[in-house]
Amino acid sequence: MSEYTGITDYYDLLMTQGYYDYEGMAIAVNSFIKDGHKKILELGVGTGLLAEKLKVLAPEAEFTGVDITSSMLDIARKRLGE
C-alpha cells in the first residue's frame, strides 16, 4: 500500500490550487516530442494533472500513465478517461 492512499483526495485538492504550472510544464514536455512520434509515458502520474494539460496540447498522442497508488489512478481515470 502506498503512503498516499489515505490522502489522495487532499493531495488532488492541494495540487490544483495553483502552486504548480501544469500548463507550462505540458508546453515544455510537448516541445520535446517530435510530430508523428507522440508517445508519452508519465511515471508517477498521480491524479493526472500534467496529463490533462498534455492531452489538450497533443490529443493525437498515445499516453500511458503509471502510479503505485491505485486511488490516485482512480482520480486520473475520472479526469482523463481510459
MDTraj code that builds the backbone (N, CA, C; nanometers):
import mdtraj as md
import numpy as np

residues = "MET SER GLU TYR THR GLY ILE THR ASP TYR TYR ASP LEU LEU MET THR GLN GLY TYR TYR ASP TYR GLU GLY MET ALA ILE ALA VAL ASN SER PHE ILE LYS ASP GLY HIS LYS LYS ILE LEU GLU LEU GLY VAL GLY THR GLY LEU LEU ALA GLU LYS LEU LYS VAL LEU ALA PRO GLU ALA GLU PHE THR GLY VAL ASP ILE THR SER SER MET LEU ASP ILE ALA ARG LYS ARG LEU GLY GLU".split()
xyz = np.array([
    [0.0844, -0.1178, 0.0000],
    [0.0000, 0.0000, 0.0000],
    [0.0890, 0.1242, 0.0000],
    [0.0525, 0.2214, -0.0799],
    [0.1274, 0.3455, -0.0900],
    [0.0925, 0.4399, 0.0250],
    [0.1877, 0.5198, 0.0644],
    [0.1618, 0.6168, 0.1716],
    [0.0635, 0.7256, 0.1294],
    [0.0367, 0.7380, -0.0002],
    [-0.0561, 0.8391, -0.0499],
    [-0.2010, 0.7926, -0.0511],
    [-0.2261, 0.6659, -0.0278],
    [-0.3616, 0.6122, -0.0365],
    [-0.4593, 0.6876, 0.0523],
    [-0.4215, 0.7161, 0.1730],
    [-0.5119, 0.7822, 0.2669],
    [-0.5308, 0.9309, 0.2441],
    [-0.4479, 0.9916, 0.1611],
    [-0.4575, 1.1366, 0.1414],
    [-0.4837, 1.1753, -0.0045],
    [-0.5318, 1.0821, -0.0836],
    [-0.5492, 1.1061, -0.2265],
    [-0.6365, 1.2272, -0.2557],
    [-0.7528, 1.2356, -0.1928],
    [-0.8431, 1.3487, -0.2202],
    [-0.7793, 1.4806, -0.1777],
    [-0.7151, 1.4815, -0.0631],
    [-0.6462, 1.6020, -0.0165],
    [-0.5324, 1.6391, -0.1105],
    [-0.4571, 1.5399, -0.1547],
    [-0.3455, 1.5620, -0.2463],
    [-0.3946, 1.6290, -0.3744],
    [-0.5023, 1.5759, -0.4320],
    [-0.5548, 1.6325, -0.5563],
    [-0.6007, 1.7768, -0.5339],
    [-0.6681, 1.8020, -0.4256],
    [-0.7124, 1.9373, -0.3943],
    [-0.5935, 2.0319, -0.3786],
    [-0.4922, 1.9896, -0.3074],
    [-0.3725, 2.0701, -0.2858],
    [-0.3002, 2.0996, -0.4181],
    [-0.2872, 1.9985, -0.5016],
    [-0.2133, 2.0141, -0.6277],
    [-0.2873, 2.0999, -0.7302],
    [-0.4161, 2.1214, -0.7116],
    [-0.4933, 2.2040, -0.8058],
    [-0.5087, 2.3487, -0.7590],
    [-0.4370, 2.3870, -0.6565],
    [-0.4514, 2.5219, -0.6015],
    [-0.3624, 2.6266, -0.6668],
    [-0.2895, 2.5907, -0.7705],
    [-0.2141, 2.6894, -0.8461],
    [-0.0665, 2.6995, -0.8158],
    [-0.0144, 2.6178, -0.7266],
    [0.1282, 2.6233, -0.6949],
    [0.2129, 2.5756, -0.8116],
    [0.1656, 2.4719, -0.8796],
    [0.2386, 2.4173, -0.9938],
    [0.1778, 2.4695, -1.1235],
    [0.2626, 2.4982, -1.2196],
    [0.2181, 2.5451, -1.3510],
    [0.2130, 2.4254, -1.4461],
    [0.1059, 2.3481, -1.4368],
    [0.0938, 2.2280, -1.5190],
    [0.0879, 2.2612, -1.6675],
    [0.0253, 2.3715, -1.7015],
    [0.0197, 2.4099, -1.8427],
    [0.1595, 2.4419, -1.8955],
    [0.2373, 2.5168, -1.8202],
    [0.3744, 2.5484, -1.8599],
    [0.4603, 2.4230, -1.8717],
    [0.4425, 2.3310, -1.7770],
    [0.5173, 2.2054, -1.7835],
    [0.4763, 2.1238, -1.9059],
    [0.3472, 2.1229, -1.9366],
    [0.2984, 2.0478, -2.0529],
    [0.3527, 2.1080, -2.1822],
    [0.3590, 2.2391, -2.1902],
    [0.4152, 2.3048, -2.3090],
    [0.5613, 2.2649, -2.3263],
    [0.6356, 2.2624, -2.2162],
    [0.7773, 2.2241, -2.2216],
    [0.7929, 2.0790, -2.2663],
    [0.7155, 1.9892, -2.2100],
    [0.7232, 1.8476, -2.2474],
    [0.6856, 1.8307, -2.3942],
    [0.5782, 1.8953, -2.4354],
    [0.5315, 1.8829, -2.5733],
    [0.6344, 1.9340, -2.6738],
    [0.7150, 2.0301, -2.6345],
    [0.8152, 2.0854, -2.7264],
    [0.9264, 1.9851, -2.7584],
    [0.9424, 1.8838, -2.6745],
    [1.0449, 1.7821, -2.6970],
    [0.9950, 1.6646, -2.7805],
    [0.8667, 1.6593, -2.8033],
    [0.8088, 1.5464, -2.8738],
    [0.7984, 1.5803, -3.0222],
    [0.8553, 1.4949, -3.1051],
    [0.8544, 1.5189, -3.2489],
    [0.7177, 1.4846, -3.3066],
    [0.6772, 1.5620, -3.4074],
    [0.5499, 1.5360, -3.4744],
    [0.5476, 1.3943, -3.5304],
    [0.4339, 1.3293, -3.5138],
    [0.4179, 1.1946, -3.5649],
    [0.4740, 1.0857, -3.4752],
    [0.5432, 1.1228, -3.3702],
    [0.6034, 1.0239, -3.2794],
    [0.5630, 1.0544, -3.1349],
    [0.4395, 1.0813, -3.1143],
    [0.3966, 1.1252, -2.9821],
    [0.3496, 1.0090, -2.8961],
    [0.4438, 0.9523, -2.8244],
    [0.4147, 0.8514, -2.7240],
    [0.4680, 0.9060, -2.5925],
    [0.3799, 0.9181, -2.4963],
    [0.4168, 0.9786, -2.3688],
    [0.3980, 0.8756, -2.2572],
    [0.5010, 0.8584, -2.1773],
    [0.4952, 0.7732, -2.0588],
    [0.5244, 0.8621, -1.9390],
    [0.4274, 0.8741, -1.8501],
    [0.4488, 0.9529, -1.7281],
    [0.4538, 0.8574, -1.6094],
    [0.5697, 0.8495, -1.5474],
    [0.5868, 0.7695, -1.4268],
    [0.5542, 0.8570, -1.3071],
    [0.4670, 0.8106, -1.2217],
    [0.4217, 0.8930, -1.1102],
    [0.3149, 0.9907, -1.1568],
    [0.2201, 0.9419, -1.2343],
    [0.1171, 1.0269, -1.2949],
    [0.0249, 1.0896, -1.1905],
    [0.0196, 1.0305, -1.0718],
    [-0.0653, 1.0861, -0.9667],
    [-0.2099, 1.0921, -1.0108],
    [-0.2718, 1.2084, -0.9973],
    [-0.4128, 1.2241, -1.0326],
    [-0.4318, 1.2770, -1.1749],
    [-0.3256, 1.2793, -1.2520],
    [-0.3358, 1.3112, -1.3944],
    [-0.3362, 1.4583, -1.4314],
    [-0.2861, 1.5444, -1.3450],
    [-0.2932, 1.6878, -1.3719],
    [-0.2047, 1.7318, -1.4896],
    [-0.0841, 1.6818, -1.4984],
    [0.0023, 1.7143, -1.6125],
    [-0.0527, 1.6488, -1.7393],
    [-0.0958, 1.5253, -1.7274],
    [-0.1512, 1.4532, -1.8425],
    [-0.2732, 1.5249, -1.8989],
    [-0.3535, 1.5841, -1.8134],
    [-0.4721, 1.6580, -1.8576],
    [-0.4322, 1.7729, -1.9503],
    [-0.3276, 1.8432, -1.9162],
    [-0.2793, 1.9545, -1.9997],
    [-0.2138, 1.9036, -2.1274],
    [-0.1397, 1.7950, -2.1181],
    [-0.0764, 1.7366, -2.2370],
    [-0.1807, 1.6865, -2.3362],
    [-0.2900, 1.6343, -2.2851],
    [-0.3968, 1.5828, -2.3701],
    [-0.4565, 1.6939, -2.4572],
    [-0.4617, 1.8136, -2.4040],
    [-0.5124, 1.9280, -2.4805],
    [-0.4121, 1.9691, -2.5883],
    [-0.2845, 1.9710, -2.5534],
    [-0.1799, 2.0123, -2.6477],
    [-0.1508, 1.9081, -2.7550],
    [-0.1651, 1.7829, -2.7206],
    [-0.1310, 1.6741, -2.8137],
    [-0.2390, 1.5659, -2.8079],
    [-0.3592, 1.5973, -2.8555],
    [-0.4692, 1.4995, -2.8449],
    [-0.4439, 1.3706, -2.9219],
    [-0.3540, 1.3761, -3.0205],
    [-0.3241, 1.2573, -3.1004],
    [-0.2215, 1.1659, -3.0335],
    [-0.1612, 1.2117, -2.9254],
    [-0.0561, 1.1349, -2.8586],
    [-0.1111, 1.0106, -2.7899],
    [-0.0285, 0.9093, -2.7877],
    [-0.0581, 0.7873, -2.7127],
    [0.0011, 0.8079, -2.5736],
    [-0.0841, 0.8110, -2.4732],
    [-0.0402, 0.8454, -2.3386],
    [-0.0556, 0.7259, -2.2455],
    [0.0480, 0.6989, -2.1674],
    [0.0439, 0.5953, -2.0641],
    [0.0896, 0.6586, -1.9338],
    [0.0078, 0.6466, -1.8318],
    [0.0431, 0.6978, -1.7006],
    [0.0540, 0.5834, -1.6013],
    [0.1575, 0.5862, -1.5184],
    [0.1832, 0.4802, -1.4208],
    [0.1944, 0.5427, -1.2821],
    [0.1352, 0.4770, -1.1847],
    [0.1489, 0.5226, -1.0464],
    [0.1316, 0.4015, -0.9558],
    [0.1939, 0.4040, -0.8389],
    [0.1822, 0.2917, -0.7452],
    [0.0595, 0.3035, -0.6556],
    [-0.0088, 0.4166, -0.6595],
    [-0.1235, 0.4396, -0.5730],
    [-0.2518, 0.4267, -0.6539],
    [-0.3249, 0.3203, -0.6317],
    [-0.4445, 0.2940, -0.7124],
    [-0.5505, 0.4021, -0.6960],
    [-0.5605, 0.4628, -0.5785],
    [-0.6602, 0.5686, -0.5586],
    [-0.6247, 0.6937, -0.6398],
    [-0.4965, 0.7174, -0.6620],
    [-0.4543, 0.8281, -0.7494],
    [-0.4954, 0.7972, -0.8933],
    [-0.4738, 0.6734, -0.9355],
    [-0.5112, 0.6327, -1.0706],
    [-0.6619, 0.6402, -1.0920],
    [-0.7399, 0.6136, -0.9883],
    [-0.8859, 0.6261, -0.9996],
    [-0.9250, 0.7694, -1.0351],
    [-0.8626, 0.8655, -0.9690],
    [-0.8910, 1.0067, -0.9984],
    [-0.8408, 1.0421, -1.1375],
    [-0.7238, 0.9935, -1.1734],
    [-0.6693, 1.0209, -1.3075],
    [-0.7635, 0.9662, -1.4158],
    [-0.8168, 0.8479, -1.3961],
    [-0.9100, 0.7909, -1.4950],
    [-1.0360, 0.8747, -1.5070],
    [-1.0870, 0.9255, -1.3946],
    [-1.2063, 1.0121, -1.3985],
    [-1.1726, 1.1409, -1.4741],
    [-1.0551, 1.1929, -1.4528],
    [-1.0130, 1.3174, -1.5139],
    [-0.9866, 1.2990, -1.6643],
    [-0.9282, 1.1873, -1.7022],
    [-0.8786, 1.1690, -1.8386],
    [-0.9539, 1.0672, -1.9226],
    [-1.0294, 0.9805, -1.8600],
    [-1.0857, 0.8662, -1.9317],
    [-0.9821, 0.7557, -1.9339],
    [-1.0112, 0.6485, -1.9991],
    [-0.9161, 0.5369, -2.0036],
    [-0.8019, 0.5692, -2.0958],
])
top = md.Topology()
chain = top.add_chain()
for i, resn in enumerate(residues, 1):
    res = top.add_residue(resn, chain, resSeq=i)
    for name in ("N", "CA", "C"):
        top.add_atom(name, md.element.get_by_symbol(name[0]), res)
traj = md.Trajectory(xyz[None], top)
